[in-house]
Amino acid sequence: MRRRKTVFVDADILVVGGGMGGCGATYESRYWGRDLKIVCVEKANIERSGAVAQGLYAINCYMGMHWNENQPEDHVRYARNDLMGLVREDLGYDIARHVDATVHKFEEWGLPIMRDPNTGRYQREGKWQIMIHGESYKPIVAEAARKAASEVYNRIMVTHLLMDHARPNCVAGAVGFNVRTGDFYVFRAKAVIVAAGGASHIFKPRAVGEGMGRTWYAPWSSASAYALPILAGAKMTQMENRIVLTRFKDGYGPVGAYFLHLKTYTQNAYGQDYEPGWFAALKERVGDYVDRHPVPTCLRNHALLEEVKAGRGPIRMVTKEAFQDPHKETVGWENFLGMTIGQAVVWASQNIDPKEINPELTTSEPYVMGSHATCSGAWASGPEDYAPADYQWGYNRMMTVEGLFGAGDAIGGSAHKFSSGSFTEGRIAGKAAVRYVKEAGRERPVVSEAECEELKKAVYKPLENYRIGRNEIVAGTVSPSYLLPLHGLQRLEKIMDEYVGGIGAHYTTNEPLLTRGLELLAMLKEDLAHLGAEDLHQLQRAWELHHRVLASECVTQHTLFRTETRWPGYYYRADHPKLDDHDWHCFTLSRYDRQSGKWAMEKAPVYHIID
Ligand SMILES: Cc1cc2nc3c(=O)[nH]c(=O)nc-3n(C[C@H](O)[C@H](O)[C@H](O)COP(=O)(O)OP(=O)(O)OC[C@H]3O[C@@H](n4cnc5c(N)ncnc54)[C@H](O)[C@@H]3O)c2cc1C
């Protein structure tokens, strides 16, 4: 096997993932830790990486406190309502009280935020959203992180976290490889902040084959934010709480600006308002959650799904009226051009002019994330001045592994953070990590050389598998002795789709299906030892698959554990079709034992701090 160079990097704070959370963490770590070495490592290039790579048209989390528009408590109530009662109110409040300051910084750094010409305030799209000219949102945010970091390492895929050999249950850094040069990297750090985004492509997408990259969520979001802490033994929470989005069909264009700003609305194929018709039956399942305002996102999905099942699809967004107003027509198109150009292209290719035709809506395949309208992620310690005792065991945003922090999609229990909230949570984690490094008298971590060597061998194994196995075939991509990352990915997506509640199963599952799904996932996990990678790009795909499979197993375990249907419209436990507040008004927690491969599940209380 070709010898690969090993590069050692020492840092005080290592930030894994330079998206919104990672940039926030890097920026704030420098503010509090002027004398510290702060390193950010990113598998792409922070200039255009993560879910915000393409730009955004709205910042979805902004209180407007200095105009007395909303208070942090209001946002907690909103998120709690949308998540059917289950959120970490301490974490949500902590973000909400700081998020405005973050947005003001973005504006100072050059992000154009639209203003209401009458009031001079930021132009609201909805109660929580403000409108931006955000094509360059990510480069603007990345510049701040670049200036703050001691070093930014782009193009390095982090594969594993390292544990401290002198201190039990304590993180010591991370390893990964450069996807361009192939060099192996060992990062030794006193504190690690994981901000590596959420997970797309764990469930089979609607677009397969030539269109398989066309998903709502960025195809490069590969579940590292979950797999890295899981492997390190961190507790995870609410991993069953996958998200399903109602979006414009085929291009996944966002609907927020349409509903909120253009005041468009939906109707079934026969021009009827179908939503309220499903709410009476839904009350039987979820009680008065359906009467709340705004109606929780999952329940609105449910109405759409039921209407389509009843044979009255397709569901359409009524755009023809709004688009008669030239201002609204401009906003409608600009909305896509600033963040989802693909939707405009799809409409053009399908002869859809929203002024003439009401475009179709559909529901996406499920994704796993902790910063949008769901809250999967790591179980984190809360703010010292606000979190109940059960939610405090260390520094703010520290996971159940010492020295391991997280932000954005990585942290569970706190939905509706979005881009601004994820950056804010990165800042909170950065500040806490600096305190940890300084106060806890953290020594240089002790990293085992033997462990690094072992990991190095494991990381490049797929290249070796391919090099040897390739000789056994003369043509084609199917080999008797290796599995290509794409084949593994498709196998994963099929298992998750059919057994864990994907589109093919109408988002429905039950105990026997989940149990069988786990068996199949275990077999897939065994086969991952035989992944074959043709080049460094495929090697990255191989490790992304490893991360996706582990996160999927976690999702399946959580879905099995929660014996109720808490979020109809996101997924259904057919054997437990009702919401059960008596037994399940709680968080689900899991912990993976990497030696035995076993999962331990438990419940944790939900505290309602705000009335
Ligand atoms: C389709 C879509 C639309 C959205 N629309 C809006 C909106 O309109 N308004 C709004 O405010 N918010 C919006 N959001 C939410 C917002 O984008 C996220 O909340 C935010 O980006 C989450 O921040 P993060 O740091 O957790 O993840 P990301 O910003 O996705 O960053 C994760 C980073 O980690 C890197 N990474 C991943 N794995 C590894 C690894 N193994 N090694 C090294 N690096 C790694 C990635 O390359 C990436 O740079 C949207 C999200 C999506 C998916």
Ligand as a Chemical Component Dictionary entry (heavy atoms), coordinates in Angstrom:
data_LIG
# 
_chem_comp.id                   LIG 
_chem_comp.type                 NON-POLYMER 
_chem_comp.pdbx_formal_charge   0 
_chem_comp.three_letter_code    LIG 
# 
loop_
_chem_comp_atom.comp_id 
_chem_comp_atom.atom_id 
_chem_comp_atom.alt_atom_id 
_chem_comp_atom.type_symbol 
_chem_comp_atom.charge 
_chem_comp_atom.model_Cartn_x 
_chem_comp_atom.model_Cartn_y 
_chem_comp_atom.model_Cartn_z 
_chem_comp_atom.pdbx_ordinal 
LIG C1  C1  C 0 -32.410 23.514 1.931  1  
LIG C2  C2  C 0 -32.255 24.366 3.128  2  
LIG C3  C3  C 0 -32.816 25.632 3.154  3  
LIG C4  C4  C 0 -32.635 26.460 4.239  4  
LIG N1  N1  N 0 -33.185 27.694 4.214  5  
LIG C5  C5  C 0 -32.937 28.558 5.224  6  
LIG C6  C6  C 0 -33.424 29.896 5.176  7  
LIG O1  O1  O 0 -34.086 30.293 4.223  8  
LIG N2  N2  N 0 -33.108 30.716 6.196  9  
LIG C7  C7  C 0 -32.353 30.325 7.268  10 
LIG O2  O2  O 0 -32.091 31.131 8.148  11 
LIG N3  N3  N 0 -31.907 29.040 7.356  12 
LIG C8  C8  C 0 -32.177 28.157 6.360  13 
LIG N4  N4  N 0 -31.716 26.863 6.435  14 
LIG C9  C9  C 0 -31.059 26.401 7.662  15 
LIG C10 C10 C 0 -29.547 26.656 7.716  16 
LIG O3  O3  O 0 -28.979 26.473 6.476  17 
LIG C11 C11 C 0 -28.949 25.702 8.740  18 
LIG O4  O4  O 0 -29.654 25.880 9.944  19 
LIG C12 C12 C 0 -27.474 25.929 9.022  20 
LIG O5  O5  O 0 -26.722 25.923 7.843  21 
LIG C13 C13 C 0 -26.959 24.854 9.963  22 
LIG O6  O6  O 0 -25.639 25.143 10.299 23 
LIG P1  P1  P 0 -24.579 23.977 10.568 24 
LIG O7  O7  O 0 -23.280 24.625 10.844 25 
LIG O8  O8  O 0 -25.114 23.024 11.557 26 
LIG O9  O9  O 0 -24.505 23.165 9.188  27 
LIG P2  P2  P 0 -23.927 23.649 7.785  28 
LIG O10 O10 O 0 -24.056 25.113 7.625  29 
LIG O11 O11 O 0 -24.531 22.770 6.763  30 
LIG O12 O12 O 0 -22.368 23.339 7.898  31 
LIG C14 C14 C 0 -21.831 22.047 8.075  32 
LIG C15 C15 C 0 -20.391 22.068 7.572  33 
LIG O13 O13 O 0 -19.697 20.889 7.961  34 
LIG C16 C16 C 0 -18.922 20.429 6.874  35 
LIG N5  N5  N 0 -18.678 18.988 7.078  36 
LIG C17 C17 C 0 -19.604 18.019 7.066  37 
LIG N6  N6  N 0 -19.036 16.833 7.338  38 
LIG C18 C18 C 0 -17.727 17.074 7.547  39 
LIG C19 C19 C 0 -16.630 16.234 7.875  40 
LIG N7  N7  N 0 -16.776 14.938 8.076  41 
LIG N8  N8  N 0 -15.405 16.801 7.984  42 
LIG C20 C20 C 0 -15.234 18.151 7.799  43 
LIG N9  N9  N 0 -16.249 18.973 7.490  44 
LIG C21 C21 C 0 -17.483 18.448 7.384  45 
LIG C22 C22 C 0 -19.762 20.753 5.665  46 
LIG O14 O14 O 0 -19.024 20.754 4.479  47 
LIG C23 C23 C 0 -20.311 22.124 6.049  48 
LIG O15 O15 O 0 -19.455 23.172 5.670  49 
LIG C24 C24 C 0 -31.899 26.005 5.360  50 
LIG C25 C25 C 0 -31.351 24.718 5.355  51 
LIG C26 C26 C 0 -31.529 23.897 4.249  52 
LIG C27 C27 C 0 -30.926 22.529 4.282  53 
# 
loop_
_chem_comp_bond.comp_id 
_chem_comp_bond.atom_id_1 
_chem_comp_bond.atom_id_2 
_chem_comp_bond.value_order 
_chem_comp_bond.pdbx_ordinal 
LIG C1  C2  SING 1  
LIG C2  C3  SING 2  
LIG C2  C26 DOUB 3  
LIG C3  C4  DOUB 4  
LIG C4  N1  SING 5  
LIG C4  C24 SING 6  
LIG N1  C5  DOUB 7  
LIG C5  C6  SING 8  
LIG C5  C8  SING 9  
LIG C6  O1  DOUB 10 
LIG C6  N2  SING 11 
LIG N2  C7  SING 12 
LIG C7  O2  DOUB 13 
LIG C7  N3  SING 14 
LIG N3  C8  DOUB 15 
LIG C8  N4  SING 16 
LIG N4  C9  SING 17 
LIG N4  C24 SING 18 
LIG C9  C10 SING 19 
LIG C10 O3  SING 20 
LIG C10 C11 SING 21 
LIG C11 O4  SING 22 
LIG C11 C12 SING 23 
LIG C12 O5  SING 24 
LIG C12 C13 SING 25 
LIG C13 O6  SING 26 
LIG O6  P1  SING 27 
LIG P1  O7  DOUB 28 
LIG P1  O8  SING 29 
LIG P1  O9  SING 30 
LIG O9  P2  SING 31 
LIG P2  O10 DOUB 32 
LIG P2  O11 SING 33 
LIG P2  O12 SING 34 
LIG O12 C14 SING 35 
LIG C14 C15 SING 36 
LIG C15 O13 SING 37 
LIG C15 C23 SING 38 
LIG O13 C16 SING 39 
LIG C16 N5  SING 40 
LIG C16 C22 SING 41 
LIG N5  C17 SING 42 
LIG N5  C21 SING 43 
LIG C17 N6  DOUB 44 
LIG N6  C18 SING 45 
LIG C18 C19 SING 46 
LIG C18 C21 DOUB 47 
LIG C19 N7  SING 48 
LIG C19 N8  DOUB 49 
LIG N8  C20 SING 50 
LIG C20 N9  DOUB 51 
LIG N9  C21 SING 52 
LIG C22 O14 SING 53 
LIG C22 C23 SING 54 
LIG C23 O15 SING 55 
LIG C24 C25 DOUB 56 
LIG C25 C26 SING 57 
LIG C26 C27 SING 58 
# 
